[in-house]
């Protein structure tokens, strides 16, 4: 039952829309329409040590509709996770991405599954973007067998190696050198692919980031460092943590681009530009100007260090889903009702998946001792009382 | 005593001290002698030749030929794409190594000494050791972290710590520590071929020591199984466990004890994690007495784990309390006389073995 909901969605939308299109014989099925449309990004790109790409982005109805559906799915998923956490079905840490969806979908539109993505702990939507399923997300959050890490990882440790998603990391900043290592391996293997290493404005001050950037620049690694600047590192605003919050410039000798991270098309354009650059010239930094509606995690209300006006202001003016909705409507690619239907459908999908995920059992006790090693050598491992609980590692 | 110890370490008078009997018992056709350095170098060379995914990374490993010349000649042979000189940024380059291992390459990351691994320890533990578990088997990390560990000579507190017990306490890591050239070759080759992260603890003072090796050891397919200790010398009166340089000391202590009619069994651990509990316990069940020897700090050390294991599994077989010989519980001093007091000496091992055998001279009343 682990269907890729994103892929099957287009066929479902066609079914939904067929009756409508038959009543309006002049309208083509929008979900498969790839007629190019050119859109201007909301703001121009700002560049450092390079020439910025054009503000004109090529897209098409199919892509815009996919953006809409994918972001609506991600948004709904994160809000549902909020409720599950409050119902104590999700434990420990839960860092939600709602508001930042445009970065995940825009990036996927510019790259292939052979390119690598690695991020920190705010990884649920990035995982979906890489082809992970809703069931794998909810089951993992609730610590069940159907989870992407079989319930053994939790919110911060989602991985999908077959589509080159390398997690899911809890230690702030660690994922950046790891990402540069992925880029190293891609270059070593002559794969002609790139790695996107995502980090936040809080992680941007980590020393290991600059160590990895130095080596990446020296060795011309195809590494793209993407700062998802949501302006708050946990409860600390960027101006209180960074002497220079111009994160796209912090690479010094490494070029950088500042991007409106709430505009999926701008993100797509920037990532496409960065991939071409990285393959030819080595590392580049992308700063995505984005925003998270939730607090840092579920333990943080998110309103003690920022005003509710600020949060609602961004929601009204810069929401990534609303932007795409307006674009779709203004280009007459779908009606308001059709878009609302998509949102209803997504909501139902999320609800149904949660029901399914709740039925997935917790891991077997023997799973405590699996995957400690790839090759356990028949060695013994112990439980809390080693005279009671022992296991042989396969 | 220190001067004699130094001479031994430099391998000059080594052959004179080792009795011919144990040489014949330990090695099949002991024809050739190679240094630990040559053993490590040849192991790296052969594994790089056999698998194009293996590459080396570290400070001075390339053009400088290796800070301790372990990687000598490898840059010339394999080129700068496979032998990479890094800047002095352990956190950065270790993270890069682990990331490359995520993708499927097989990095061998050198720390100039394991003291510097502390700058990168988050990547060793959180990024490497735990990944296979957290990802339920999706992300395995076939990486080797190698370099000199423990005390050298006169290098002071910040350059002398032994990290065996720190790393060996972490599930997900394998921790190996060779003693002689056979160990160095076999264990390093096994480590590079292993799909899990391996911490490979060498010893600077052993690099120049020569040991006899058989043709089997010199063969390019030679490998030592991880997790198996070696009984270097058989005995029936007391078991002495040791790893790395201390194996040499334990063997010399055994010769001294022999003269008193105490036949010591010396176990070369080779693998700190997984620890070969069954070999250790089988030996203690035979001898009924145990002395653990290590160079590192005593508290929460390797000896403490071995003692606990024996108490848990073989308590009824113990005829005496377990004795622990370890480095002194102080940061390593510089002055030669204090340094000598801060690391185990052969006479410490002999004394502890005698105590375990209830043959020690009673302590003087003044204390």
HADDOCK unambig.tbl for C-alpha pairs under 7 A between the chains (distance, minus, plus):
assign (segid A and resid 149 and name CA) (segid B and resid 134 and name CA) 6.62 0.50 0.50
assign (segid A and resid 149 and name CA) (segid B and resid 135 and name CA) 4.89 0.50 0.50
assign (segid A and resid 149 and name CA) (segid B and resid 136 and name CA) 4.99 0.50 0.50
assign (segid A and resid 150 and name CA) (segid B and resid 136 and name CA) 6.18 0.50 0.50
assign (segid A and resid 152 and name CA) (segid B and resid 134 and name CA) 5.71 0.50 0.50
assign (segid A and resid 152 and name CA) (segid B and resid 136 and name CA) 6.59 0.50 0.50
assign (segid A and resid 153 and name CA) (segid B and resid 134 and name CA) 4.47 0.50 0.50
assign (segid A and resid 153 and name CA) (segid B and resid 135 and name CA) 6.19 0.50 0.50
assign (segid A and resid 157 and name CA) (segid B and resid 134 and name CA) 6.33 0.50 0.50
assign (segid A and resid 157 and name CA) (segid B and resid 135 and name CA) 6.75 0.50 0.50
assign (segid A and resid 158 and name CA) (segid B and resid 135 and name CA) 6.98 0.50 0.50
assign (segid A and resid 159 and name CA) (segid B and resid 135 and name CA) 6.19 0.50 0.50
assign (segid A and resid 161 and name CA) (segid B and resid 138 and name CA) 6.35 0.50 0.50
assign (segid A and resid 177 and name CA) (segid B and resid 92 and name CA) 5.59 0.50 0.50
assign (segid A and resid 177 and name CA) (segid B and resid 95 and name CA) 4.70 0.50 0.50
assign (segid A and resid 177 and name CA) (segid B and resid 96 and name CA) 4.97 0.50 0.50
assign (segid A and resid 178 and name CA) (segid B and resid 95 and name CA) 4.89 0.50 0.50
assign (segid A and resid 178 and name CA) (segid B and resid 96 and name CA) 5.04 0.50 0.50
assign (segid A and resid 178 and name CA) (segid B and resid 98 and name CA) 6.21 0.50 0.50
assign (segid A and resid 178 and name CA) (segid B and resid 99 and name CA) 4.02 0.50 0.50
assign (segid A and resid 179 and name CA) (segid B and resid 99 and name CA) 6.05 0.50 0.50
assign (segid A and resid 180 and name CA) (segid B and resid 96 and name CA) 5.66 0.50 0.50
assign (segid A and resid 180 and name CA) (segid B and resid 99 and name CA) 6.98 0.50 0.50
assign (segid A and resid 181 and name CA) (segid B and resid 95 and name CA) 6.78 0.50 0.50
assign (segid A and resid 181 and name CA) (segid B and resid 96 and name CA) 3.66 0.50 0.50
assign (segid A and resid 181 and name CA) (segid B and resid 97 and name CA) 5.77 0.50 0.50
assign (segid A and resid 181 and name CA) (segid B and resid 98 and name CA) 6.70 0.50 0.50
assign (segid A and resid 181 and name CA) (segid B and resid 99 and name CA) 4.06 0.50 0.50
assign (segid A and resid 181 and name CA) (segid B and resid 100 and name CA) 4.48 0.50 0.50
assign (segid A and resid 182 and name CA) (segid B and resid 99 and name CA) 4.94 0.50 0.50
assign (segid A and resid 182 and name CA) (segid B and resid 100 and name CA) 4.94 0.50 0.50
assign (segid A and resid 182 and name CA) (segid B and resid 103 and name CA) 5.87 0.50 0.50
assign (segid A and resid 184 and name CA) (segid B and resid 100 and name CA) 6.38 0.50 0.50
assign (segid A and resid 185 and name CA) (segid B and resid 100 and name CA) 4.98 0.50 0.50
assign (segid A and resid 185 and name CA) (segid B and resid 103 and name CA) 6.35 0.50 0.50
assign (segid A and resid 185 and name CA) (segid B and resid 105 and name CA) 6.58 0.50 0.50
assign (segid A and resid 208 and name CA) (segid B and resid 91 and name CA) 5.74 0.50 0.50
assign (segid A and resid 208 and name CA) (segid B and resid 92 and name CA) 5.06 0.50 0.50
assign (segid A and resid 211 and name CA) (segid B and resid 89 and name CA) 6.02 0.50 0.50
assign (segid A and resid 211 and name CA) (segid B and resid 92 and name CA) 4.77 0.50 0.50
assign (segid A and resid 212 and name CA) (segid B and resid 92 and name CA) 4.73 0.50 0.50
assign (segid A and resid 212 and name CA) (segid B and resid 93 and name CA) 6.75 0.50 0.50
assign (segid A and resid 371 and name CA) (segid B and resid 132 and name CA) 5.81 0.50 0.50
assign (segid A and resid 371 and name CA) (segid B and resid 133 and name CA) 4.78 0.50 0.50
assign (segid A and resid 371 and name CA) (segid B and resid 136 and name CA) 5.83 0.50 0.50
assign (segid A and resid 371 and name CA) (segid B and resid 137 and name CA) 5.40 0.50 0.50
assign (segid A and resid 372 and name CA) (segid B and resid 132 and name CA) 6.43 0.50 0.50
assign (segid A and resid 372 and name CA) (segid B and resid 133 and name CA) 5.10 0.50 0.50
assign (segid A and resid 372 and name CA) (segid B and resid 171 and name CA) 6.67 0.50 0.50
assign (segid A and resid 372 and name CA) (segid B and resid 172 and name CA) 5.19 0.50 0.50
assign (segid A and resid 373 and name CA) (segid B and resid 132 and name CA) 6.57 0.50 0.50
assign (segid A and resid 373 and name CA) (segid B and resid 172 and name CA) 5.57 0.50 0.50
assign (segid A and resid 373 and name CA) (segid B and resid 196 and name CA) 6.19 0.50 0.50
assign (segid A and resid 374 and name CA) (segid B and resid 132 and name CA) 6.87 0.50 0.50
assign (segid A and resid 374 and name CA) (segid B and resid 137 and name CA) 6.91 0.50 0.50
assign (segid A and resid 374 and name CA) (segid B and resid 140 and name CA) 6.29 0.50 0.50
assign (segid A and resid 374 and name CA) (segid B and resid 195 and name CA) 6.12 0.50 0.50
assign (segid A and resid 374 and name CA) (segid B and resid 196 and name CA) 6.01 0.50 0.50
assign (segid A and resid 375 and name CA) (segid B and resid 195 and name CA) 6.64 0.50 0.50
assign (segid A and resid 375 and name CA) (segid B and resid 196 and name CA) 6.96 0.50 0.50
assign (segid A and resid 379 and name CA) (segid B and resid 274 and name CA) 6.73 0.50 0.50
